[in-house]
Each structure stands twice: as C-alpha cells, then as structure tokens.
Amino acid sequence: MSAQKATNDSLRDLALEIYIGLASRVYSQPDKPEQARPNPKVLAQMSFKLAQAFEMVDREVNPIAVAAAEAKAKAAAFGAAEMAGLDLDSLVKPR
C-alpha cells in the first residue's frame, strides 16, 4: 500500500465518521420538522472538506505523528519480510 493510498483511506474514514455524525444530528431532530434538511450529497461533500481541513492542520501541528504514519506506510509497502532481510550493519562497518 502506498503512502498516498493510506492517506486517501484515512481521509475517507475520517470523512465517513464526520458524515455519520452530521447526518445523525441533522436527520434525527423531530422537534424541528419545519426546518429544511440539507441534501445528503451536500453533507458528504462538507464531510470531506472538513476531513481535509483536519488532516492539513494535523500535519502542521503534529509533524511527528505524520512522519511515523508515513514510515509505517512505507514499511507496509516494502513488506516485513523484505525489511527483515536487509543487512543495515554492513552500511556502518568499516571496509
């Protein structure tokens, strides 16, 4: 899995959580039936915009977590078996 795909998946997951929260609040208010309800597509678009804004600010505020997530995504992309087979000690030993 590439880092871009992992980012897209996490963005989608966050947007889905936001959408579920917004939809449950907007569509489950029986005490205000006269109030117009937004289109579900508009809520979905708003959810993605909110998720993108959150991810952008999170990268600015918390760069260490982003670096760790990118490293984890790279390790997953290379596979644990390939990473285990690398001999990194040979890079630091004098010749």
WORAUR-V391722 format. One record per backbone hydrogen bond with DSSP energy under -0.5 kcal/mol. CO is the residue of the C=O (numbers start at 1). NH is the residue of the N-H. E is the energy in kcal/mol with one decimal. If there is no record, write none. Layout:
co->{CO	CO}
nh->{NH	NH}
e->{E	E}
This chain:
co->{2	3	4	5	6	7	8	9	10	11	12	13	14	15	16	17	18	19	20	21	22	23	24	26	28	29	30	32	39	39	40	41	42	43	44	45	46	47	48	49	50	51	52	53	54	55	56	57	58	62	63	64	65	66	67	68	69	70	71	72	73	74	75	79	80	81	83	86	87	88	88	89	89}
nh->{6	7	8	9	10	11	12	13	14	15	16	17	18	19	20	21	22	23	24	25	26	27	28	29	30	32	33	35	42	43	44	45	46	47	48	49	50	51	52	53	54	55	56	57	58	59	60	61	62	66	67	68	69	70	71	72	73	74	75	76	77	78	79	83	84	85	86	88	90	91	92	92	93}
e->{-2.3	-2.3	-2.5	-2.6	-2.4	-2.5	-2.4	-2.5	-2.3	-2.6	-2.4	-2.1	-2.4	-2.8	-2.5	-2.1	-2.9	-3.1	-2.3	-1.6	-3.0	-2.6	-0.6	-0.6	-0.8	-1.2	-0.6	-0.9	-0.5	-1.8	-2.2	-2.3	-2.4	-2.3	-2.0	-2.1	-2.5	-2.3	-2.6	-2.2	-2.4	-2.6	-2.3	-2.3	-2.6	-2.0	-1.5	-2.7	-2.8	-1.4	-2.3	-2.3	-2.2	-2.5	-2.3	-2.2	-2.3	-2.4	-2.4	-2.1	-1.9	-2.2	-1.7	-1.9	-2.3	-1.3	-1.0	-0.9	-0.6	-1.2	-0.6	-1.0	-1.2}
